[in-house]
Amino acid sequence: MSEHHHKETFVTKYIFTQDHKMISKQFLVTGMFMGIIAVFMSMLFRLQLAWPDKSFTIIEAFLGPHQTDGIMNPDFYLALVTIHGTIMVFFVLTAGLSGTFSNLLIPLQIGARDMASGFLNMVSYWLFFVSSVIMLISLFVEAGPASAGWTIYPPLSALPQAIPGSGAGMTLWLVSMAIFVASSLIGALNYIVTVFNLRTKGMKMTRLPLTIWAFFITAIIGVVSFPVLLSAALLLIFDRSFGTSFYLSDIFISGEVLHYQGGSPVLFEHLFWFLGHPEVYIVLLPALGITSEIISTNSRKPIFGYRAMVMSIMAIAFLSTIVWGHHMFISGMNPFLGSVFTFTTLLIAIPSAVKAFNYITTLWKGNLQLNPAMLFSIGLVSTFVTGGLTGLVLGDSALDIAIHDTYFVVAHFHLVMGVSAIFGMYAGIYHWFPKMYGRMMNKTLGYWHFWITIICAYGVFWPMHFIGLAGLPRRYYSNTAFPMFDDLADINKVITIFALVGGIGQIIFIANFFISMYRGEKATQNPWKSNTLEWTTPVEHIHGNWPGKLPEVHRWAYDYSKRVDPNDDDSDYLHGQDYVLQTTPLLEDEEQS
């Protein structure tokens, strides 16, 4: 395939593009926009939690009919929590992370011209965009957006008359998510086919960078689990609109006995969490793969335990599909079944620990280059370990019962899933920004961004563990009605201050991103002296990635500081460098990596 193509118009190049590099930018910018909205929502409801009886002009300005004299309406508080969670989990962390970096890196790192199907790739993005628009439209319906929590448990989500957010807002939520699932499935199938079929000559599976392994396994998890969410949503639509009783039985509203019989809301829990827990790793595995690449590159060392890392990714993928019941320990589950889910949940700690130890061992005695991407990667290792340790508590059914639905749970999943994945996303943006836009981001602003973000992240979620252990329930609009929680009010204020500072601090990143896009220092072809194939492409983007022939791979992706002399001195780095591109042929007496 030649680099010469017909002249592209603005529409075919920037809007309905089939170039994977441009589609990755579309996913990224759309995900960032949705993320800004979700973070702003969290700042609004944190104000409400810290000062529940105080009037705020900003609430009056933004919420309109959903507030009274500057104080948030209780129904709308739950709606904000619902949409914040939905946007962050699906539209930012799933599509914004996997959609961006799978699209950008899979063809570039395996040596392909593009995705297996450029058309389906384009369709995947536009379904995601339409889904995002519908979710945002739901904010403006008269009764308010969906407010049954991001897990949308029946009967609140199944009965349009249950609460204001159960009406049109809930319908739009379901329509949006159905389109989102279609987008995710099309994208995932495209990623799988591309990795299987379009690897360049010499790129064996055992030579794939760990980023590609992570994206590949993530796509497989998505294909297995996302259809289950779609089926759960379809049955919910039947209950809402066609009088069926999949999830409803013996329902009373305002003294009226409804006709539903024979259904069970626990069925919905099973279906939802069969996606819901793999979703954690659909979000987390791409971030972990990105971290593997960045830590190895910036430690100037081969990744420690490549095969162990690949096996741990596979083990996490498999185990993530058989642990969903730990979200349901207080649903009346049979205690024996609870013990089975406890066992599988604690088992997943083993491959997770393998990844953590491998990161730490790669960092150990490395020649560390502490740029913003590396700092965010190290920050991910920190939050992944911290959040993982609290997961051991929640994974044990006997311990979980006492702290289920408290702020301990909020702290756990925000650290291990939210903050860790966001850190991976930031690390990836700082690292591959030169490849996406041909310019460098400002390093000083990157340092400010990192330190503000990690300090505020721990400032928000570390204290939450303790108020959770004290029994403070989540999703409550105000705790002033419960005198036993009065002593925790000041901690809630501290958490809110950290949340506000952290949220405002993201303006540094947004400004750095968009200013650097046009005015940043021009990037060289391989600014990080990395080994993988994407850094062999020209700085100027061409459709097809490489002019002329595709590169041929001769070695794995992690030949850093490689010595071939048995004397082990520093005089024999290949070509006088501490890195060896995957396209460099093996020397005559060199052992295969």
N, C-alpha and C positions, 0 to 999 in steps of 0.2 A: 504494500500500500504506500503510495507516494504522499509526500507532504503537500502536494499541490491539489487544491480543492477549488470548487466553484466559489465565487465571491459570496460571503455571507452578509445578510442584512442585519440590522439592529435586532429585529424580532427573532431571527433564527440563531443569532449569536448569544443574545442575553436573556431572551424570554423563553421561547420554545426550543431551547438548545438540546442537542443530543450528545454534547461533549461532556464526559464525566467530570472534568475539572470545573467547568462552569456550573454543573448541577450541584457539585459539592459546595460551591460558594452560595448557591441559592438556598440549600438546606441550612448552611451556617447562618446566613443573615436572617432568614426566617426564624430559625431557632433562637437566635439572639434577641430578636424583637419580642417573641413570645416570652422569653426569659425575663426581659425587662418588665413586662406586664405582671408576670407571676411574682417577681420580687417586690414590685410596688404593692401588690395585694397583701403580701406577707407583712410589709411595713404598716399598712393600714390596720390589719387585725392585731398586730403586736401593740400598736398604740391603744387599741381597745382593751387588750388584756392587762396592760400595765396600769392604765388609768381609766377604769371602766365607767366612772361617773363623770368624767371631765369632757367638756365640749371641745371639739377640734374643728377649726375652720376648714382644714384640708379634707376632712370627712364630709363636711357639708358641701364643699365644692365638687367633689368627685362622685359622691353617692346619691345626690339629689333626693328622690322620694324614698330611698332606702335608709334614711336617717331622720332623726327628730332633734332639732336644735343642736346639730353638730355631734349627736351621739348615735352610734351605729345601731341600726335595727337588728335585733337578735337573729331573725331569719336570714338577714343578709350576711351576718357574720359567718354563719355556717356555709352560705353560698360561696363566700370568699375563700374559706378554707377548702371547699370542694374544688373550685376551679383552679386555685393555686396548686393543689396537689396534682390535679389532672394535667395541667400544662407542664409542670416540672417533670413529672414522670414520663409522659408520653411525647410531648411536643418539643421539649428541650433535651432531656437526657437520652431518650430513645432515638428520635429522628434527628435532633440537632447534633448528637454525638456520632451515632453509628451512620446516619445518612451522610453526614459531612465527610468523615474520614474513611469509611468504606468506599465511598465514591471516589474520593481523591486518590487513595493509596493502593487499592487493589490492582487496577490496571498498571499503575506506575511501578509498584514493587514486584509484580510478577512478570513484567516485560510484555504487556499487552497494549495494543493500539487503543482500546476502549473497552467498555463493558460488552458482555455477550450480546445484549440488545440495547442499543442506544435509545430506541423508541420507548421500550418499557421503562427504561431508566427515567426518561422524561415524564412518562405517565405517573410513575411512582412519586416524583416530586410534586406534580400538579395535584394529585389526589391529596397529598400531605398539605399543600397550600389551601385547597378547598376545605379540608377538614379543619384547619386552623381558623379560617374565616368563619365557618359555622360555629365553632366554639366561642369565638369572640362575639358573634351576633347574639348568642344566648345571654350575654351580659346585659343586653338592652331590652329583653322582653319585659312586659309590664309587671308580671309577678316575680320576676327575678330568675337568675340562672339556677341550674341544678344545685340542690343543697342536701343531698343524702350522703355527703362524704365522697372522696374520690373512689371509694370502693362501691358506691351506689347500692347498698344493701336494700332489698325489699324488707318491709312493705313501703318504706318511704319512697323508693324509686318506682314501685309498681302501681301505686294508686295516685292518679293525677290529683285527687282531692285531698291527699294527706296533709301537705303543707304547701305554702306558696311556690317553693322551688320544685315541686313535684309535677308542675304543669308543663307548659310549652318549653321552659328551660331544660327540663329533663329530656323531653323528646329531642330537642336539638343536640343535647349531649350524646344521646344514643346514635343519632344520625352521624354526627361528627366522628364518633369512635368507630362506627362501621366503615366509614370511608378511610379512616386512619389505618385500620387493620388491613384493608385492601392494599393501601400504599405500602405498608410494611411487608406484606407477603410478596408483592411483585418485586420489591427491592431485594428481599432476602433470596428469592429464587435466582434472581439475576446475579447476585454475589456468588452464590454456590456454583452456578454453571460457569461463571467466569474463572473462578479459582481452579475448578476441575479441568476445564478445556482449553484455556488460553495462556497457560504458562509458557514462557519462552524456552528455547532450547537450553537444556542444562538445569532448569529450575525444577528440581525434584521437590516433592513435598517436604523432605527433610532439610531442604535449603531455604524454605520460606522464612521470611522474618516473622517474629512472634506476633507482630501486628496483624499480619494476614491470617495466621492461625486463629487469633482472637476474633477477627471479623468473620471468618469462615464458620467457626463453631457458633458464634452468636447468631448468624443467619439460620443455621440448622435449628437452634433452640426456638427461634421465631417461627419457623415453618411448623414446628411441632406444637407450639403452645398458643399462638395467636388465633387460630381457628376456633379454639375452645372459648376464648373471650367473645368471639363473634357469635357463636351459638348461644352463649349466655345472654348476650344483648338481644338476639332475635327472640328468644323465649320471653324475655322481659317485655319486649314490644308487644308480643301476643297477649301477655297478661294485662298490659296497659290499655290496649286498643281493641282486642277481640274477645275479651271475656273468658280467657283460659285461666287455669289455676296451677301453673307449674310451680309458682313460688308462694302462693297465697292459700290460707286456710283459716276459717273461723275468725274473720276480721270484723271488728266493731269500730265504727267511727261516729262520734257524737251520739251514742246510744243506738245507732242504726246497725242492724246486722246485715253484712254484705253476703252475697250468694256464693262466694268462693269456698271451695272445699277440696281437700285432698292434696294440696301443694305443700311445699316446704321451703322456707327461705334458706335453710341450710344447704339445699341443692345448689342454690345460687352461689353460696360461699365456696362450695367445692369447685364449681366451674370457674368462678372468678380467680381463686387462688391457684388453680392449676396453671393459669397464665401468670398470676400476680407474683409468685415467687421466682419462676424462671425470668420474669421481667427484671428482677433485681440484677441478674447476671447478664441479661440482654443490655442493660445499662452499664454494668460494671466491667464486663470482660473487654469491651473495646478500650476503656480507659486503662485497664491493666496492660493490654497489649501495647498501647501507646507508651506507657511508662517503661515497659521492658526495652523498647527501642531507644528511648531518650536517656535512660540511666546507663545503658551500655555505651552509647555514643559519648556521653559526657563524663563517664568514668574512664574512658579510653581503655576499656577492658572488654574481653569477650563476656557475653552474658553467662552467668554461672548456671550450669545444669539445664541446657537447652531442652534435652529430651524430657527431663522432669517437668519443665515448664509446660511443654506441649501436653504431656500426660495429665498434668494438674488441670489444664483448661478442659480437656475431655472429661475428666472425673467430675469437675464442677458442673459441666453441662448435663451429665447424666444424673448426678445426685440432685440437681436443682429441680428436676421434674418429679421427685418422689419425697419432697419435704413440705408440700403445701399445707398439710394439716396442722403445722405448728402455729398457723394463724387462727386456728379454730379450737384451741384447747378448752375454752370456756363455752363452747357451743352445745355441750351435752354429749360430746364425743365419748365413745366407749374407752375406758381407761387403758385397756390393752392396746387399742389402736393408737391412743396418745403416746404410749411407750414406744411403739414402732416409729412414729414420727419423731419422737425425741431422739431415738437412736440414729435415724438417717440425718437429722439436723446436725447432731454433734459430729457425725461422720464427715460432713462437708467441711468441717474445720481443718481436716488434714490436708486436702489439696490447697486450701486457702493459705494454710501455714507454709506449705512448700513454696508458694509464690512469694510470701513475705520474706522467708529466709533467703530465697534466691536473690531478691532485690538487695537485701542487706549484705549478702556475701559479694555481690557484684560491686557494691559501693566500697566494700572494705579494701583499704590500701589502694584505691583507684586514684588516678590523677584527675580529681574532680574539677569540672568546669561549671561553676555555680551561676549559670545564666538563668533567666526567669523560667524557662521550660524545665530545667533540672530542679529548681527549687519547688515548682508545683508538683513534679514527679515525686520528690522526696516527701513533700507534704501529703501526697496521696498515700504513700506507704504508711505514714504516721496515722492518718485518719482511718485507713483500712484496718490497721492493727487495733486501734482504739475501739472503733465501732464493732469489729469482730469479736473482741473480748466480751462486750456487753451482749452480743448475740448468743454466747454460751449460756448466759442467764436466761434469756427469753426462750431459748430452744429447749429448756428443761421444763416439762409440763407442770411439775410441782412448784417450781419457782415462778413460772410465768403467770399462774393464776392470781398471785398476789399483786402483780404490777401490770397486768394486762390493761390496755386502754388508759395508761397513765402517761405522764410526760417522759418516763423512762423509755417507752417505746418510740416516742417522737425523737428523742435524742439519739437512740440507737440507729434507726433507719436513716435519719438525716446525715449522720456521720458516715455510715458505711456505704450508703447508696447515693445520697445527695451530694455531700461535700466531696467525697472521694471521686465520684464521677465528674463533677464540675471541675475539680483540680486536674483530672486527666484531660478534660476538654480544653482547659486553659493551656496546659502543657503542650498539647497537640497544636493549638493555634500559634503559640509562640515559636514552636519548633518548625512547623511547615508553612508559616506565613510567607517566608521567602519563596517557597515553591508555588504558593497560591497567587501571590501578587507581585513577585519579583522585587520586593523591597523588604527591609528589616524593620521590625518594631523597635521602639525606643526602649533600651535596656533599663535606664534609670526609672522610667515610669513603670516598667515591668516589676522592678524590685519593690517599689512603693505598693503596687497592686498586690503582690504576693503577701507582704508582711501585714498589711491592713486586713486582707482576706483571711489569712490563717489565724491571726489573733482574734478577730471577730467571730470566726467560725467556732473556735473553742470557747470564746466568751459567751456565745449563745447556747451551745449544746452541752458543754460540760456541766453547768449548773442544772440543766434540765434533768440529768440523771438523779440528782439529789431531791429535787421537788417531786420527781416521779416516785422515788423510793418512799417519800413522805405521803404518797397517796393522791397527789393532785391529778385529777382526771383531765384528759385532753378533750378538745372540741367544746368545752364549756365557754359560753359567751362572757360570763363573769363568775368569779369565785367569792364575791362579797356575801353571798347568802350562806356561806359555810364558814362559821367562826373558826373551825379547826385549821383553816388554811390562812388565817390572817397573818401569821408569822412569815408566810412565804411571799407576801405581796411585794416586799422590797427586792427579793430575788427576781421576781418577774419584771420589775422595773430595770434592774441591771441587764437582764437578758434583752429587753427591748432596746436599751441604749446601744448595746453591742450590735443588735440586728439593724438598727437605723444607720449606725456608722458603717457597718459592713455593706449595707445596700447602697448607700451613697458612694462608698469607696469604689464601687464597680464603674462609676463614671470615669475613673482614671483609665480603666481598660477600654471602655467604649471610645473615649477620645483617642487613646493610643492607637486603637485598631483602625479607625476611619481616617485619622490624620496620616498615619504611616502608610496607608493604602495609596495615598497620592504624593506625600512629601517625605516618606521615610528614605533612609539611605538605600541606594540601589544594591541589590544582593548579588553576590558572586554565584557561580554555578553550584558550588558545594560549600556553603559557609560554615557548616558544622564538621567538615571533614568526616563525613559519614560514608558507610560502605554500600548502602542499598541502591537499587537501580534508579529510583526517582531522581537522584542527584546526578545522574548521567544525561538527563534530558536538558535541552536548552533552557535558559532562563526565560526567554520569550516563548509563550505557549503556542504550540502548533497542534492542530487536530490530527491525532495519530501519534503524538508524544515524541517519537524519535524520527529524525530525518533519515531516510535510507533504511538500511537493514535494522531489524530488532537486535538488541544486545544478546550475547550468549553468556550464560552463567557458568562459572567454574568452581565456585566455593560458596560456603554459607555466608550469612550476613554479618558475622560478628568477629572478623579477623582484625582486632585492634591490638596494637603493641605486639605484633606477632614477630617472633624470632625463629629463624630456621637454622641458626648456627648452634651446634651442641655446646659451645662455650657460653651461650646465653648472654652475650654482651649486647651493647646497643648499636653496634656498627652494621648490623645486617637487616634492619627494617627493610621490607620490600620497597624499592624505589626511594629509600631514605625517608619514608613516612611512617607514622604510627597507625596507619589505617590502610586496608587493602580492599579495593572495590571488588564486588562480586564478579565483575567482568574480567578480573586479572587472572590469567592462566596460572596453574600450579607450576612451581619450579620443578626441576628434574628430580630432586631428592626430597621434595616437600611431601609431608603426609597429608592425606585428605582430612579436612576438618569435619 
